């Protein structure tokens, strides 16, 4: 038991040095990038295996660019799904308009109120169909989080490229 305790404390004592040596390129580079949080930059690049193992800014730029491509591709897929859902909402709302226009026509022609009610009531349920299509109601900007993440990742990649371009790496 004492041996395990000693090994544990030795490992803990060596850990900061190991972390510092493997992330010095990340730490130095992230401290020079404007417009992005240092902690965010270090966290993202350290969590990415190619970023964590990078030995120079070119390797970090590659890791950041690859992360950005991955996130942007994921966002594109999500937006494609959103477009499909919005197209479903458009169909629902076109149907709603058809029902309401028919009800208005029925009103003008003095048709049976029950028939008019059924059309208008059915039309009133249509927005719920859209809500369901948008996963129980879309927020004002359903891709806000993805936009922010992609912007931040792209800023890391461009910031590293900027440092490389101006020889500050």
C-alpha positions as CSV (number, residue, x, y, z in Angstrom):
1,X,0.0,0.0,0.0
2,X,2.8,2.4,0.8
3,X,4.4,1.7,-2.5
4,X,1.2,2.6,-4.3
5,X,0.9,5.8,-2.3
6,X,4.5,6.8,-3.1
7,X,4.0,6.0,-6.8
8,X,0.8,8.0,-6.8
9,X,2.5,11.1,-5.3
10,X,5.5,10.8,-7.6
11,X,3.1,10.7,-10.6
12,X,1.3,13.7,-9.3
13,X,4.5,15.6,-8.8
14,X,5.7,14.7,-12.4
15,X,2.3,15.5,-14.0
16,X,2.6,19.3,-14.3
17,X,6.0,18.9,-16.0
18,X,4.7,16.4,-18.4
19,X,1.7,18.6,-19.2
20,X,3.8,21.7,-19.6
21,X,6.3,20.0,-21.9
22,X,3.5,18.5,-24.1
23,X,1.5,21.8,-24.3
24,X,4.2,24.5,-24.4
25,X,3.6,25.1,-28.1
26,X,-0.1,25.3,-27.4
27,X,0.4,27.6,-24.4
28,X,2.7,29.9,-26.3
29,X,0.7,30.0,-29.4
30,X,-2.7,30.5,-27.7
31,X,-1.2,33.4,-25.6
32,X,-0.5,35.2,-28.9
33,X,-3.9,34.8,-30.6
34,X,-6.1,37.9,-30.4
35,X,-9.9,37.7,-30.3
36,X,-10.1,34.3,-28.6
37,X,-10.0,33.2,-25.0
38,X,-6.6,31.7,-24.0
39,X,-8.4,29.1,-21.9
40,X,-10.7,28.1,-24.7
41,X,-7.8,27.9,-27.2
42,X,-5.7,25.7,-24.9
43,X,-8.7,23.5,-24.0
44,X,-9.7,22.9,-27.6
45,X,-6.2,22.3,-28.9
46,X,-5.2,20.1,-25.9
47,X,-8.2,17.9,-26.3
48,X,-7.5,17.3,-30.0
49,X,-4.9,14.5,-30.3
50,X,-3.2,16.1,-33.3
51,X,-3.2,19.5,-31.5
52,X,-1.8,18.0,-28.3
53,X,1.0,16.2,-30.1
54,X,1.9,19.2,-32.4
55,X,5.5,20.3,-32.2
56,X,5.1,23.6,-34.0
57,X,2.5,26.2,-35.0
58,X,2.0,24.5,-38.4
59,X,0.9,21.4,-36.6
60,X,-1.4,23.4,-34.4
61,X,-2.8,25.3,-37.4
62,X,-3.5,21.9,-39.1
63,X,-5.2,20.6,-35.9
64,X,-7.3,23.8,-35.6
65,X,-8.2,23.8,-39.3
66,X,-9.2,20.1,-39.1
67,X,-11.4,20.7,-36.0
68,X,-13.0,23.6,-37.9
69,X,-13.7,21.4,-40.9
70,X,-15.2,18.8,-38.7
71,X,-17.5,21.2,-36.9
72,X,-18.5,23.1,-40.0
73,X,-19.4,19.8,-41.7
74,X,-21.5,18.8,-38.7
75,X,-23.2,22.2,-38.8
76,X,-24.0,21.8,-42.5
77,X,-25.6,18.4,-41.8
78,X,-27.6,20.0,-39.0
79,X,-28.6,22.9,-41.2
80,X,-29.6,20.4,-44.0
81,X,-31.9,18.7,-41.5
82,X,-33.3,22.1,-40.4
83,X,-34.0,23.0,-44.1
84,X,-36.0,19.7,-44.4
85,X,-37.9,20.6,-41.3
86,X,-38.5,24.1,-42.4
87,X,-39.7,22.8,-45.8
88,X,-42.2,20.6,-43.9
89,X,-43.4,23.7,-42.0
90,X,-43.8,25.5,-45.4
91,X,-46.0,22.6,-46.6
92,X,-48.0,22.7,-43.3
93,X,-48.5,26.5,-43.6
94,X,-49.5,26.3,-47.3
95,X,-52.1,23.7,-46.3
96,X,-53.2,26.1,-43.5
97,X,-53.6,28.9,-46.0
98,X,-55.6,26.6,-48.3
99,X,-57.9,25.7,-45.4
100,X,-58.4,29.3,-44.4
101,X,-59.0,30.6,-48.0
102,X,-61.5,27.8,-48.5
103,X,-63.2,28.8,-45.2
104,X,-63.3,32.4,-46.3
105,X,-64.8,31.4,-49.6
106,X,-67.4,29.3,-47.8
107,X,-68.2,32.3,-45.6
108,X,-68.7,34.5,-48.6
109,X,-71.0,31.9,-50.2
110,X,-73.0,31.4,-47.1
111,X,-72.1,27.7,-46.7
112,X,-72.6,25.6,-43.6
113,X,-70.9,26.9,-40.5
114,X,-69.9,23.4,-39.4
115,X,-67.9,22.9,-42.6
116,X,-66.3,26.3,-42.1
117,X,-65.5,25.6,-38.4
118,X,-63.9,22.2,-39.3
119,X,-61.6,23.9,-41.9
120,X,-60.6,26.7,-39.5
121,X,-60.1,24.4,-36.6
122,X,-58.0,22.1,-38.7
123,X,-56.0,25.1,-39.8
124,X,-55.5,26.1,-36.1
125,X,-53.7,22.8,-35.5
126,X,-51.2,23.3,-38.3
127,X,-48.7,25.4,-36.4
128,X,-48.4,22.5,-33.9
129,X,-47.3,20.3,-36.8
130,X,-44.6,22.7,-37.6
131,X,-43.5,22.8,-34.0
132,X,-43.2,19.0,-34.0
133,X,-41.2,19.2,-37.2
134,X,-38.8,21.6,-35.5
135,X,-38.5,19.4,-32.5
136,X,-41.2,21.0,-30.3
137,X,-40.6,24.6,-31.4
138,X,-37.5,26.1,-32.9
139,X,-35.8,29.0,-31.1
140,X,-35.1,32.2,-32.8
141,X,-31.7,31.0,-34.0
142,X,-31.5,27.3,-33.8
143,X,-27.9,27.3,-34.9
144,X,-26.5,30.0,-32.6
145,X,-24.4,27.6,-30.6
146,X,-22.9,26.0,-33.7
147,X,-22.3,29.4,-35.2
148,X,-20.4,30.6,-32.2
149,X,-18.3,27.4,-31.9
150,X,-17.4,27.5,-35.6
151,X,-16.5,31.1,-35.4
152,X,-14.2,30.4,-32.4
153,X,-12.6,27.4,-34.1
154,X,-12.0,29.4,-37.3
155,X,-10.5,32.2,-35.3
156,X,-8.1,29.9,-33.6
157,X,-7.0,28.5,-37.0
158,X,-6.8,31.9,-38.6
159,X,-5.0,33.3,-35.6
160,X,-2.4,30.6,-35.8
161,X,-2.0,31.2,-39.5
162,X,-1.7,35.0,-38.9
163,X,1.1,34.3,-36.4
164,X,2.8,32.0,-38.9
165,X,2.4,34.7,-41.6
166,X,4.0,37.4,-39.5
167,X,6.7,35.2,-38.1
168,X,5.5,35.4,-34.5
169,X,5.4,31.6,-33.9
